[in-house]
């Protein structure tokens, strides 16, 4: 695990710790969600999906790790019921920390000029306009088929 993955894991643990210690569970009704995320038809290898209450919907945001395209959030940590804006980011950094100079020296010695880094375009993360309605009464199974190029 590289330093970026450790940092993301620690942030996720801190968020989960904060959410479990705040407020009553009835204050903001939550629901379980699960689903699949693809990028250009292939499962997104590593990422994070965020559910952010949108419009008149209020409450804490929820997030989950994406591994090989799959995410699953249990009800205790799930998004609040109602409309949520969805943000999806990739955490696949090609397996190397940006500050790992030794790794980059080895790559250069091996003649490798580019590391394949998966990037989810901005229209799916901070600029996302994707929304989903989260229900307490029915399954919340979602598929997000992302493309690396903007549609024209």
DSSP file (Angstrom, degrees, kcal/mol; ACC not computed):
  #  RESIDUE AA STRUCTURE BP1 BP2  ACC     N-H-->O    O-->H-N    N-H-->O    O-->H-N    TCO  KAPPA ALPHA  PHI   PSI    X-CA   Y-CA   Z-CA
    1    1 A X              0   0    0      0, 0.0     2,-0.1     0, 0.0     0, 0.0   0.000 360.0 360.0 360.0 129.3    0.0    0.0    0.0
    2    2 A X     >  -     0   0    0      1,-0.1     4,-2.2    94,-0.0     5,-0.2  -0.331 360.0 -96.1 -89.4 175.7    1.5    3.3   -1.0
    3    3 A X  H  > S+     0   0    0      1,-0.2     4,-2.4     2,-0.2     5,-0.1   0.829 122.3  53.7 -63.4 -33.5    1.3    6.6    1.0
    4    4 A X  H  > S+     0   0    0      2,-0.2     4,-2.4     1,-0.2    -1,-0.2   0.919 110.1  47.2 -66.9 -42.4   -1.7    7.9   -1.0
    5    5 A X  H  > S+     0   0    0      2,-0.2     4,-2.4     1,-0.2    -2,-0.2   0.889 111.9  50.7 -66.3 -38.4   -3.7    4.8   -0.3
    6    6 A X  H  X S+     0   0    0     -4,-2.2     4,-2.6     2,-0.2    -2,-0.2   0.924 110.6  49.6 -63.5 -44.1   -2.8    4.9    3.4
    7    7 A X  H  X S+     0   0    0     -4,-2.4     4,-2.4     1,-0.2    -2,-0.2   0.917 112.0  47.4 -61.4 -43.9   -3.9    8.6    3.5
    8    8 A X  H  X S+     0   0    0     -4,-2.4     4,-2.4     2,-0.2    -1,-0.2   0.912 112.0  50.4 -64.6 -41.9   -7.2    7.8    1.8
    9    9 A X  H  X S+     0   0    0     -4,-2.4     4,-2.3     2,-0.2    -2,-0.2   0.910 111.0  48.7 -62.9 -42.3   -7.8    4.8    4.2
   10   10 A X  H  X S+     0   0    0     -4,-2.6     4,-2.5     2,-0.2    -2,-0.2   0.914 111.1  49.8 -64.6 -42.1   -7.1    7.0    7.2
   11   11 A X  H  X S+     0   0    0     -4,-2.4     4,-2.5     1,-0.2    -2,-0.2   0.919 110.2  50.8 -61.0 -42.9   -9.4    9.7    6.0
   12   12 A X  H  X S+     0   0    0     -4,-2.4     4,-2.4     1,-0.2    -1,-0.2   0.909 110.6  49.1 -61.8 -42.5  -12.1    7.1    5.4
   13   13 A X  H  X S+     0   0    0     -4,-2.3     4,-2.5     2,-0.2    -1,-0.2   0.904 110.8  50.1 -64.4 -41.4  -11.7    5.7    8.9
   14   14 A X  H  X S+     0   0    0     -4,-2.5     4,-2.4     2,-0.2    -2,-0.2   0.906 110.8  49.3 -63.2 -41.3  -11.9    9.2   10.5
   15   15 A X  H  X S+     0   0    0     -4,-2.5     4,-2.5     2,-0.2    -2,-0.2   0.927 111.9  48.2 -63.2 -44.8  -15.0   10.0    8.5
   16   16 A X  H  X S+     0   0    0     -4,-2.4     4,-2.1     1,-0.2    -2,-0.2   0.900 111.4  50.7 -63.0 -40.2  -16.6    6.7    9.7
   17   17 A X  H  X S+     0   0    0     -4,-2.5     4,-1.1     1,-0.2    -1,-0.2   0.912 111.7  47.7 -62.9 -42.3  -15.6    7.4   13.3
   18   18 A X  H  < S+     0   0    0     -4,-2.4     4,-0.4     1,-0.2     3,-0.3   0.904 111.8  49.9 -66.2 -40.7  -17.1   10.9   13.1
   19   19 A X  H >< S+     0   0    0     -4,-2.5     3,-0.8     1,-0.2    -1,-0.2   0.875 108.5  51.6 -67.2 -37.1  -20.3    9.7   11.6
   20   20 A X  H 3< S+     0   0    0     -4,-2.1    -1,-0.2     1,-0.2    -2,-0.2   0.748 111.8  47.5 -74.0 -21.3  -20.9    6.9   14.1
   21   21 A X  T 3< S+     0   0    0     -4,-1.1     2,-0.5    -3,-0.3    -1,-0.2   0.437  97.2  86.5 -97.4   1.4  -20.4    9.3   17.1
   22   22 A X  S <  S-     0   0    0     -3,-0.8    -4,-0.0    -4,-0.4     0, 0.0  -0.878  87.2 -30.9-113.0 130.9  -22.7   12.1   15.9
   23   23 A X  S    S-     0   0    0     -2,-0.5     2,-0.2     4,-0.1     0, 0.0   0.291  82.8 -60.1  64.1 171.0  -26.5   12.5   16.3
   24   24 A X    >>  -     0   0    0      1,-0.1     3,-0.9    -3,-0.0     4,-0.6  -0.591  41.9-121.1 -88.2 155.2  -29.2    9.9   16.6
   25   25 A X  T 34 S+     0   0    0      1,-0.2     5,-0.2    -2,-0.2     3,-0.2   0.745 112.7  56.3 -68.3 -21.5  -29.8    7.4   13.8
   26   26 A X  T 34 S+     0   0    0      1,-0.2     3,-0.4     3,-0.1    -1,-0.2   0.662  87.9  77.0 -82.9 -16.6  -33.4    8.7   13.5
   27   27 A X  T <4 S+     0   0    0     -3,-0.9     2,-0.4     1,-0.3    -1,-0.2   0.913 112.8  17.6 -60.2 -43.0  -32.3   12.3   13.0
   28   28 A X  S  < S-     0   0    0     -4,-0.6    -1,-0.3    -3,-0.2     2,-0.1  -0.909  88.1-136.8-129.9 102.9  -31.4   11.5    9.4
   29   29 A X        -     0   0    0     -2,-0.4    52,-2.8    -3,-0.4     2,-0.2  -0.364  26.2-162.6 -62.2 136.4  -32.9    8.3    8.0
   30   30 A X  B     -A   80   0A   0     50,-0.3     2,-0.3    -5,-0.2    50,-0.2  -0.730   9.3-159.3-117.7 165.1  -30.3    6.3    6.0
   31   31 A X        -     0   0    0     48,-1.8    48,-0.5    -2,-0.2     2,-0.2  -0.984  25.0-107.5-142.5 152.9  -30.5    3.5    3.5
   32   32 A X        -     0   0    0     -2,-0.3     2,-0.3    46,-0.2   108,-0.3  -0.529  36.5-171.5 -75.7 146.5  -28.1    0.8    2.2
   33   33 A X  E     +B   73   0B   0     40,-1.8    40,-3.5    -2,-0.2     2,-0.3  -0.975  10.0 168.6-136.6 152.6  -26.7    1.3   -1.3
   34   34 A X  E     +Bc  72 141B   0    106,-2.2   108,-2.3    -2,-0.3     2,-0.3  -0.974  13.9 123.1-154.0 164.0  -24.7   -0.9   -3.6
   35   35 A X  E     -Bc  71 142B   0     36,-2.3    36,-2.1    -2,-0.3     2,-0.4  -0.999  45.7 -77.3 170.0-167.3  -23.7   -0.9   -7.2
   36   36 A X  E     -Bc  70 143B   0    106,-2.1   108,-2.9    -2,-0.3     2,-0.4  -0.962  23.0-162.6-129.7 140.4  -21.2   -1.0  -10.0
   37   37 A X  E     - c   0 144B   0     32,-2.6     7,-2.5    -2,-0.4     2,-0.3  -0.992  12.7-178.6-124.9 125.0  -19.0    1.8  -11.5
   38   38 A X  E     -Dc  43 145B   0    106,-2.8   108,-3.0    -2,-0.4     2,-0.5  -0.899  15.7-155.7-119.2 153.0  -17.4    1.4  -14.9
   39   39 A X  E >  S-Dc  42 146B   0      3,-3.3     3,-1.6    -2,-0.3   108,-0.2  -0.977  84.3 -16.5-127.4 116.1  -15.1    3.7  -16.9
   40   40 A X  T 3  S-     0   0    0    106,-2.9   107,-0.1    -2,-0.5    -1,-0.1   0.852 130.7 -52.1  55.6  38.0  -15.2    3.2  -20.6
   41   41 A X  T 3  S+     0   0    0    105,-0.5     2,-0.3     1,-0.2    -1,-0.3   0.274 119.7 101.7  88.0 -10.7  -16.8   -0.2  -20.2
   42   42 A X  E <  S-D   39   0B   0     -3,-1.6    -3,-3.3     1,-0.1    -1,-0.2  -0.807  83.3 -96.4-105.6 147.9  -14.3   -1.6  -17.7
   43   43 A X  E     -D   38   0B   0     -2,-0.3     2,-0.5    -5,-0.3    -5,-0.3  -0.360  42.7-109.8 -58.9 137.1  -14.8   -1.8  -13.9
   44   44 A X        -     0   0    0     -7,-2.5    25,-2.4     1,-0.2    26,-0.2  -0.597  29.5-150.0 -68.5 117.4  -13.2    1.2  -12.1
   45   45 A X  S    S+     0   0    0     -2,-0.5    23,-2.5    23,-0.3     2,-0.4   0.914  71.3   0.9 -63.3 -47.2  -10.3   -0.5  -10.4
   46   46 A X  E    S+E   67   0B   0     21,-0.2    45,-1.5    22,-0.1    46,-0.7  -0.998  83.0 115.9-143.5 137.6  -10.1    1.7   -7.3
   47   47 A X  E     -EF  66  90B   0     19,-1.7    19,-3.0    -2,-0.4     2,-0.4  -0.982  47.5-106.7-174.9-173.4  -12.1    4.7   -6.3
   48   48 A X  E     -EF  65  89B   0     41,-2.2    41,-2.4    -2,-0.3     2,-0.4  -0.998  18.9-157.7-136.5 137.2  -14.4    6.4   -3.9
   49   49 A X  E     -EF  64  88B   0     15,-2.5    15,-2.0    -2,-0.4     2,-0.4  -0.960  11.1-161.5-115.3 136.2  -18.1    7.2   -4.4
   50   50 A X  E     -EF  63  87B   0     37,-3.0    37,-1.9    -2,-0.4     2,-0.6  -0.944  10.4-157.3-119.8 139.0  -19.7   10.0   -2.4
   51   51 A X  E     -EF  62  86B   0     11,-3.3    11,-2.2    -2,-0.4     2,-0.5  -0.967  17.5-174.6-113.3 113.2  -23.4   10.6   -1.7
   52   52 A X  E     - F   0  85B   0     33,-2.8    33,-3.5    -2,-0.6     9,-0.1  -0.940  31.1-112.8-116.1 118.4  -24.0   14.2   -0.9
   53   53 A X  E     - F   0  84B   0     -2,-0.5     2,-0.3     6,-0.3    31,-0.3  -0.204  43.0-162.7 -50.4 136.3  -27.5   15.4    0.2
   54   54 A X    >   -     0   0    0     29,-2.4     3,-1.9     4,-0.1    29,-0.2  -0.862  41.8  -7.0-128.0 155.8  -28.9   17.6   -2.5
   55   55 A X  T 3  S-     0   0    0     -2,-0.3    30,-0.0     1,-0.3    -2,-0.0  -0.413 132.1 -13.3  65.3-129.9  -31.6   20.2   -2.9
   56   56 A X  T 3  S+     0   0    0     -2,-0.2    -1,-0.3     2,-0.1     2,-0.2   0.533 110.9 109.3 -82.5  -6.0  -33.8   20.3    0.2
   57   57 A X    <   -     0   0    0     -3,-1.9     2,-0.3    26,-0.1    25,-0.1  -0.516  51.5-170.2 -71.8 135.6  -32.4   17.1    1.5
   58   58 A X        +     0   0    0     -2,-0.2     2,-0.2    -5,-0.0    -4,-0.1  -0.858  28.0  78.9-127.0 160.8  -30.1   17.5    4.5
   59   59 A X  S    S-     0   0    0     -2,-0.3    -6,-0.3    -6,-0.1     2,-0.1  -0.723  75.6 -40.0 133.9 179.4  -27.8   15.4    6.5
   60   60 A X        -     0   0    0     -2,-0.2    20,-0.5     1,-0.1     2,-0.1  -0.376  57.4-114.5 -74.8 153.8  -24.2   14.0    6.4
   61   61 A X        -     0   0    0     -9,-0.1     2,-0.3    18,-0.1    -9,-0.2  -0.483  26.3-147.3 -80.7 159.7  -22.7   12.8    3.3
   62   62 A X  E     -E   51   0B   0    -11,-2.2   -11,-3.3    -2,-0.1     2,-0.3  -0.935  14.5-175.0-125.4 150.5  -21.7    9.1    2.9
   63   63 A X  E     -E   50   0B   0     -2,-0.3     2,-0.3    14,-0.3   -13,-0.2  -0.973   4.2-172.5-143.6 159.6  -18.9    7.6    1.0
   64   64 A X  E     -E   49   0B   0    -15,-2.0   -15,-2.5    -2,-0.3     2,-0.2  -0.992  28.5-106.3-149.3 152.3  -17.6    4.1    0.1
   65   65 A X  E     -E   48   0B   0     -2,-0.3     2,-0.5   -17,-0.2     7,-0.4  -0.516  26.2-143.9 -74.9 146.2  -14.6    2.6   -1.5
   66   66 A X  E     -E   47   0B   0    -19,-3.0   -19,-1.7    -2,-0.2     2,-0.4  -0.971  19.5-178.9-111.0 125.5  -14.9    1.2   -5.0
   67   67 A X  E >  S-EG  46  70B   0      3,-2.2     3,-2.0    -2,-0.5   -21,-0.2  -0.987  71.6 -17.2-128.5 121.9  -12.9   -2.0   -5.7
   68   68 A X  T 3  S-     0   0    0    -23,-2.5   -23,-0.3    -2,-0.4    -1,-0.1   0.866 129.3 -52.8  50.4  40.0  -12.9   -3.6   -9.1
   69   69 A X  T 3  S+     0   0    0    -25,-2.4   -32,-2.6     1,-0.2     2,-0.4   0.337 114.2 112.2  87.1  -6.2  -16.1   -1.6  -10.0
   70   70 A X  E <   +BG  36  67B   0     -3,-2.0    -3,-2.2   -34,-0.2     2,-0.3  -0.842  36.7 176.4-110.7 136.3  -18.1   -2.6   -6.9
   71   71 A X  E     -B   35   0B   0    -36,-2.1   -36,-2.3    -2,-0.4     2,-0.3  -0.970   1.7-179.9-130.6 152.3  -19.3   -0.5   -4.0
   72   72 A X  E     -B   34   0B   0     -7,-0.4     2,-0.5    -2,-0.3   -38,-0.2  -0.924   3.9-174.0-153.9 121.9  -21.5   -1.5   -1.1
   73   73 A X  E     -B   33   0B   0    -40,-3.5   -40,-1.8    -2,-0.3     6,-0.1  -0.974  20.3-136.7-122.6 119.4  -22.6    0.7    1.9
   74   74 A X    >>  -     0   0    0     -2,-0.5     3,-1.4   -42,-0.2     4,-0.8  -0.298  30.8-103.8 -70.1 161.2  -24.5   -0.8    4.8
   75   75 A X  G >4 S+     0   0    0      1,-0.3     3,-0.7     2,-0.2    -1,-0.1   0.832 117.0  62.2 -56.0 -37.8  -27.5    1.1    6.2
   76   76 A X  G 34 S+     0   0    0      1,-0.3    -1,-0.3   -46,-0.1   -44,-0.0   0.789 120.3  25.1 -61.8 -26.9  -25.6    2.3    9.3
   77   77 A X  G <4 S+     0   0    0     -3,-1.4   -14,-0.3     2,-0.0    -1,-0.3   0.288 101.1 119.2-117.2   6.8  -23.2    4.2    7.1
   78   78 A X  S << S-     0   0    0     -4,-0.8   -46,-0.2    -3,-0.7    -4,-0.1  -0.052  70.9 -82.3 -71.8 172.6  -25.4    4.7    4.0
   79   79 A X        -     0   0    0    -48,-0.5   -48,-1.8     1,-0.1    -1,-0.1  -0.298  52.9 -92.3 -71.0 159.4  -26.6    7.9    2.5
   80   80 A X  B     -A   30   0A   0    -20,-0.5   -50,-0.3   -50,-0.2    54,-0.2  -0.428  49.9 -96.5 -69.8 148.3  -29.5    9.8    3.9
   81   81 A X  S    S+     0   0    0    -52,-2.8     2,-0.3    -2,-0.1    54,-0.2  -0.406  89.6  41.8 -66.2 139.8  -32.9    9.0    2.3
   82   82 A X  E    S- H   0 134B   0     52,-2.1    52,-2.8    -2,-0.1     2,-0.3  -0.780 104.4 -11.3 119.0-164.0  -33.9   11.4   -0.5
   83   83 A X  E     - H   0 133B   0     -2,-0.3   -29,-2.4   -29,-0.2     2,-0.4  -0.541  61.5-179.2 -77.1 131.4  -32.0   13.1   -3.3
   84   84 A X  E     -FH  53 132B   0     48,-2.6    48,-2.4    -2,-0.3     2,-0.4  -0.988  25.0-132.0-130.4 139.8  -28.2   12.9   -3.3
   85   85 A X  E     -FH  52 131B   0    -33,-3.5   -33,-2.8    -2,-0.4     2,-0.5  -0.734  28.3-137.6 -86.1 140.7  -25.6   14.2   -5.6
   86   86 A X  E     -F   51   0B   0     44,-2.8    44,-0.4    -2,-0.4     2,-0.4  -0.861  20.2-176.0-107.6 130.4  -23.1   11.6   -6.6
   87   87 A X  E     -F   50   0B   0    -37,-1.9   -37,-3.0    -2,-0.5     2,-0.4  -0.987   4.2-172.0-121.0 135.4  -19.3   12.2   -6.9
   88   88 A X  E     +F   49   0B   0     36,-3.0     2,-0.3    -2,-0.4   -39,-0.2  -0.994   6.5 174.9-129.7 128.6  -17.0    9.5   -8.1
   89   89 A X  E     -F   48   0B   0    -41,-2.4   -41,-2.2    -2,-0.4     2,-0.4  -0.925  26.1-125.6-127.7 156.0  -13.2    9.7   -8.1
   90   90 A X  E     -F   47   0B   0     -2,-0.3   -43,-0.3   -43,-0.2    30,-0.1  -0.798  14.3-172.9 -96.9 142.8  -10.4    7.3   -8.9
   91   91 A X        +     0   0    0    -45,-1.5     2,-0.9    -2,-0.4   -44,-0.2   0.175  48.0 120.9-115.2  14.4   -7.7    6.4   -6.4
   92   92 A X        +     0   0    0    -46,-0.7    26,-0.9    26,-0.2    -2,-0.1  -0.703  31.0 171.7 -82.2 105.8   -5.7    4.4   -8.9
   93   93 A X    >   -     0   0    0     -2,-0.9     3,-0.8    24,-0.2    -1,-0.1   0.155  61.1 -95.7-101.8  18.1   -2.3    6.1   -9.0
   94   94 A X  T 3  S-     0   0    0      1,-0.2    22,-0.2    24,-0.0    23,-0.1   0.516  70.0 -72.7  81.7   3.6   -0.5    3.5  -11.0
   95   95 A X  T 3  S+     0   0    0      1,-0.2     2,-0.4    20,-0.1    -1,-0.2   0.522 109.9  99.1  89.4   5.7    0.8    1.8   -7.9
   96   96 A X  S <  S-     0   0    0     -3,-0.8    -1,-0.2   -94,-0.1     2,-0.2  -0.985  70.6-125.0-130.9 135.8    3.4    4.5   -7.1
   97   97 A X    >   -     0   0    0     -2,-0.4     3,-1.8     1,-0.1     6,-0.1  -0.493  27.8-121.5 -70.7 146.1    3.3    7.4   -4.7
   98   98 A X  T 3  S+     0   0    0      1,-0.3    -1,-0.1    -2,-0.2     6,-0.0   0.772 113.0  46.9 -61.4 -25.5    4.0   10.8   -6.4
   99   99 A X  T 3  S+     0   0    0      1,-0.1     2,-1.6     2,-0.0    -1,-0.3   0.231  77.3 115.0-102.6  14.7    7.0   11.3   -4.1
  100  100 A X    <>  +     0   0    0     -3,-1.8     4,-1.8     1,-0.2     5,-0.2  -0.615  35.4 171.2 -86.0  82.6    8.6    7.8   -4.5
  101  101 A X  H  > S+     0   0    0     -2,-1.6     4,-2.0     1,-0.2    -1,-0.2   0.851  73.2  56.2 -63.8 -36.7   11.8    8.9   -6.3
  102  102 A X  H  > S+     0   0    0      1,-0.2     4,-2.2     2,-0.2    -1,-0.2   0.913 106.4  50.4 -62.9 -42.3   13.4    5.5   -6.0
  103  103 A X  H  > S+     0   0    0      1,-0.2     4,-2.4     2,-0.2    -1,-0.2   0.909 110.4  49.5 -62.4 -41.3   10.4    3.9   -7.9
  104  104 A X  H  X S+     0   0    0     -4,-1.8     4,-2.3     2,-0.2    -1,-0.2   0.851 108.4  53.0 -68.7 -33.0   10.6    6.5  -10.6
  105  105 A X  H  X S+     0   0    0     -4,-2.0     4,-2.4     2,-0.2    -1,-0.2   0.917 110.0  48.6 -64.8 -42.4   14.4    5.9  -11.0
  106  106 A X  H  X S+     0   0    0     -4,-2.2     4,-1.9     2,-0.2    -2,-0.2   0.919 111.4  49.7 -62.9 -43.1   13.7    2.1  -11.4
  107  107 A X  H  <>S+     0   0    0     -4,-2.4     5,-2.7     1,-0.2     4,-0.4   0.917 111.3  48.8 -61.2 -43.1   11.0    2.8  -14.0
  108  108 A X  H ><5S+     0   0    0     -4,-2.3     3,-1.2     1,-0.2    -1,-0.2   0.910 110.1  51.4 -63.3 -42.3   13.3    5.1  -15.9
  109  109 A X  H 3<5S+     0   0    0     -4,-2.4    -1,-0.2     1,-0.3    -2,-0.2   0.836 109.6  50.9 -63.5 -32.3   16.1    2.5  -15.8
  110  110 A X  T 3<5S-     0   0    0     -4,-1.9    -1,-0.3    -5,-0.2    -2,-0.2   0.471 118.8-113.1 -83.8  -2.4   13.6   -0.1  -17.2
  111  111 A X  T < 5 +     0   0    0     -3,-1.2     2,-0.7    -4,-0.4    -3,-0.2   0.632  67.7 144.8  81.9  13.6   12.6    2.3  -20.0
  112  112 A X      < +     0   0    0     -5,-2.7    -1,-0.3    -6,-0.2    -2,-0.1  -0.778  19.9 174.5 -88.9 117.5    9.1    2.8  -18.7
  113  113 A X        +     0   0    0     -2,-0.7     2,-0.4     1,-0.2    -1,-0.2   0.768  60.8  38.9 -95.1 -28.8    8.1    6.4  -19.5
  114  114 A X        -     0   0    0     -7,-0.1     2,-0.5     2,-0.0    -1,-0.2  -0.973  63.0-149.6-129.7 138.5    4.5    6.5  -18.5
  115  115 A X        -     0   0    0     -2,-0.4     2,-0.8    -3,-0.1   -20,-0.1  -0.876  30.9-117.4 -99.3 134.2    2.6    5.0  -15.6
  116  116 A X        +     0   0    0     -2,-0.5     2,-0.5   -22,-0.2   -22,-0.0  -0.624  39.3 179.2 -74.8 111.5   -1.0    4.1  -16.3
  117  117 A X        -     0   0    0     -2,-0.8     2,-0.5   -24,-0.1   -24,-0.2  -0.963  24.1-133.7-115.1 127.8   -3.0    6.3  -13.9
  118  118 A X        -     0   0    0    -26,-0.9     2,-0.5    -2,-0.5   -26,-0.2  -0.694  24.4-172.4 -84.2 126.0   -6.8    6.1  -14.0
  119  119 A X        -     0   0    0     -2,-0.5     2,-0.5   -28,-0.1   -28,-0.1  -0.977  15.7-150.3-121.8 123.6   -8.4    9.5  -14.0
  120  120 A X        -     0   0    0     -2,-0.5   -30,-0.2   -30,-0.1    28,-0.1  -0.818  35.8-110.6 -87.8 126.9  -12.2   10.0  -13.7
  121  121 A X    >   -     0   0    0     -2,-0.5     3,-2.2    26,-0.3     4,-0.4  -0.152  24.5-109.8 -59.5 152.9  -13.1   13.2  -15.6
  122  122 A X  G > >S+     0   0    0      1,-0.3     5,-1.5     2,-0.2     3,-1.1   0.737 110.9  74.1 -57.0 -26.1  -14.2   16.2  -13.5
  123  123 A X  G 3 5S+     0   0    0      1,-0.3     6,-0.6     4,-0.1    -1,-0.3   0.628 101.8  45.0 -66.8  -7.8  -17.9   15.9  -14.7
  124  124 A X  G < 5S+     0   0    0     -3,-2.2   -36,-3.0     4,-0.2    -1,-0.3   0.516 119.4  35.7-108.9  -8.6  -18.1   12.9  -12.4
  125  125 A X  T X 5S-     0   0    0     -3,-1.1     3,-2.6    -4,-0.4   -36,-0.1   0.348 128.9  -6.8-113.0-114.8  -16.4   14.3   -9.3
  126  126 A X  T 3 5S+     0   0    0      1,-0.3    -3,-0.1   -39,-0.1    -4,-0.1   0.794 139.4  46.0 -56.3 -28.9  -16.5   17.9   -7.9
  127  127 A X  T 3 <S+     0   0    0     -5,-1.5    -1,-0.3     2,-0.0    -4,-0.1   0.340  85.9 138.8 -93.3   6.9  -18.4   19.1  -11.1
  128  128 A X    <   +     0   0    0     -3,-2.6    -4,-0.2    -6,-0.2    -5,-0.1  -0.212  31.8 180.0 -60.6 137.3  -20.9   16.2  -11.0
  129  129 A X        +     0   0    0     -6,-0.6     2,-0.3   -44,-0.1    -1,-0.1   0.199  43.3 125.0-114.8   9.4  -24.5   16.9  -11.7
  130  130 A X        -     0   0    0    -44,-0.4   -44,-2.8    -7,-0.3     2,-0.3  -0.545  37.8-178.0 -71.8 130.3  -25.5   13.2  -11.3
  131  131 A X  E     -H   85   0B   0     -2,-0.3     2,-0.3   -46,-0.3   -46,-0.2  -0.959  10.7-170.5-128.8 151.3  -28.3   12.7   -8.7
  132  132 A X  E     -H   84   0B   0    -48,-2.4   -48,-2.6    -2,-0.3     2,-0.6  -0.993  22.9-128.3-137.4 144.7  -30.0    9.6   -7.3
  133  133 A X  E     -H   83   0B   0     -2,-0.3     2,-0.5   -50,-0.2   -50,-0.2  -0.848  23.8-149.9 -93.2 121.6  -33.0    9.3   -5.1
  134  134 A X  E     -H   82   0B   0    -52,-2.8   -52,-2.1    -2,-0.6     2,-0.4  -0.802  12.7-158.5 -95.9 129.0  -32.3    7.0   -2.2
  135  135 A X        -     0   0    0     -2,-0.5  -103,-0.1     3,-0.2     5,-0.0  -0.850  22.5-160.0-112.2 142.3  -35.2    5.1   -0.8
  136  136 A X  S    S+     0   0    0     -2,-0.4    -1,-0.1     1,-0.1  -104,-0.1   0.660  94.6  51.7 -85.7 -18.9  -35.8    3.5    2.6
  137  137 A X  S    S+     0   0    0      2,-0.1     2,-0.3  -106,-0.0    -1,-0.1   0.646 110.9  35.2 -96.1 -17.1  -38.4    1.1    1.2
  138  138 A X  S    S-     0   0    0      1,-0.0    -3,-0.2     0, 0.0     2,-0.0  -0.869  93.0 -76.3-136.0 167.9  -36.7   -0.5   -1.8
  139  139 A X        -     0   0    0     -2,-0.3     2,-0.6     1,-0.1  -106,-0.1  -0.321  32.1-147.9 -63.1 143.1  -33.3   -1.7   -2.9
  140  140 A X        +     0   0    0   -108,-0.3  -106,-2.2    -6,-0.1     2,-0.5  -0.719  33.5 158.8-113.7  77.4  -30.8    1.0   -3.9
  141  141 A X  E     -c   34   0B   0     -2,-0.6     2,-0.4  -108,-0.2  -106,-0.2  -0.903  15.9-178.0-103.4 121.9  -28.8   -0.8   -6.6
  142  142 A X  E     -c   35   0B   0   -108,-2.3  -106,-2.1    -2,-0.5     2,-0.4  -0.913  20.6-160.3-125.8 148.4  -27.1    1.6   -9.0
  143  143 A X  E     -c   36   0B   0     -2,-0.4     2,-0.6  -108,-0.2  -106,-0.2  -0.997   7.1-167.1-123.4 127.5  -24.9    1.3  -12.1
  144  144 A X  E     -c   37   0B   0   -108,-2.9  -106,-2.8    -2,-0.4     2,-0.9  -0.943   0.4-169.0-116.6 108.9  -22.7    4.2  -13.1
  145  145 A X  E     -c   38   0B   0     -2,-0.6     2,-0.2  -108,-0.2  -106,-0.2  -0.825  16.5-173.3-100.6  97.3  -21.3    3.9  -16.6
  146  146 A X  E     -c   39   0B   0   -108,-3.0  -106,-2.9    -2,-0.9  -105,-0.5  -0.546  12.3-152.2 -91.3 154.0  -18.7    6.6  -16.9
  147  147 A X        -     0   0    0   -108,-0.2   -26,-0.3    -2,-0.2     4,-0.1  -0.958  16.3-138.0-123.6 147.6  -16.7    7.7  -20.0
  148  148 A X  S    S+     0   0    0     -2,-0.4     2,-0.4   -28,-0.1    -1,-0.1   0.585  88.7  58.4 -81.0  -9.0  -13.3    9.2  -20.0
  149  149 A X  S    S-     0   0    0    -28,-0.1     2,-0.1     0, 0.0    -2,-0.1  -0.933  92.5-107.6-120.3 146.2  -14.2   11.7  -22.7
  150  150 A X        -     0   0    0     -2,-0.4     2,-0.2     1,-0.1    -2,-0.1  -0.444  37.5-114.5 -68.7 140.0  -17.0   14.3  -22.6
  151  151 A X              0   0    0      1,-0.1    -1,-0.1    -2,-0.1    -4,-0.0  -0.539 360.0 360.0 -75.5 141.6  -20.0   13.4  -24.8
  152  152 A X              0   0    0     -2,-0.2    -1,-0.1     0, 0.0    -2,-0.0   0.415 360.0 360.0-101.2 360.0  -20.6   15.8  -27.7
